[in-house]
Amino acid sequence: MIGRMRRWPCSITLLVGVTALLLVAMKPAATPALQASPAAPAESNDTPTRTEEVARAFLAAINEIRQGDQSPPLQFSEPLSQAARILLDKALIESVTNGFDAGARLTREDLRNSGYEPSQFADGLASSSRDPAKIVTFWRQADPKSLENFLDAGLRDFGLAAETLGTQSVYALVAATSQSEINRPIIEQLSDLETVRQQLLDRVNEERARRHRGPLRPSRALDLAAQTYAERMMREEFYGHISPRGDTVLERVQASGYEPELTGENLASGQPTADQAMANWMASKGHRDNILDHRFQDIGFGVSALESEGELKILWVQCLGRRRP
């Protein structure tokens, strides 16, 4: 047998994004004219242009407060306005007071159906005859805790829907951050392969130095084998040391131009940084033994990141080897 291959069980650590579901309803106390609403909602008199003008007026008032808190301004979002429309329809349809149901809530599925994959969001309802700036001012005075959710520095987008009920206007407001907004800097960071590989190499050799092992050398051939396999697993939607075609790390490193006397492979899934991928490997005996094996001389790394419908998948591959003399 030309080479000896070590096969270690895969240790899968899935990245679970932090999802904060912030549900906010402006209390009836903040909308004193609520009980004066007519018996049934009238047809909406708002045109899309008018609704967008109102949304931007709310935005200006909220962003003025956010600026004072040194939070980035919210941006108008059409998908979030569609989600706000869903919330407003729920509040009107489910109302048992012939006004609107202040307890209506958006769900993540509502946001997805509007074309927005949320990482976090806040929603709220209000009814008032006042203009948006005065509503926000009164909101800040009467219910500052609920307003704080719209001031969260992590939020980026804003949408609004409005309906006319007699002399009152009813508003549904939504602020959110998309999962893509969270994923984008991770994908950009991982696309810099040279930097990521250097980070991994440094971490590997730090761990080896602590155990009085010699440093591993970077290998372009092993980088190629690792990167090709990471991209292939992502493209073909599988995960494992033996591919659906039956090839192993031995065949893959040979195909990259590396003739091993000994070779090994570590896989990881989901970690957003090189440090976290290394921590995952070092926490597993089989993966750690590969990294610290004194017989290995060379190492290569691959990483593939893909976002699909707001979900971020990350695959890491580490190929280790010792060339035939």
PyMOL commands that set and color helices and strands:
alter all, ss='L'
color gray80, all
select helices_A, chain A and resi 28-30+34-36+48-68+78-93+108-113+132-142+144-150+179-190+193-210+220-236+249-255+274-282+285-292
alter helices_A, ss='H'
color red, helices_A
select strands_A, chain A and resi 4-6+20-23+75-76+118-128+157-165+168-178+217-218+260-269+298-308+311-323
alter strands_A, ss='S'
color yellow, strands_A
deselect
rebuild
show_as cartoon
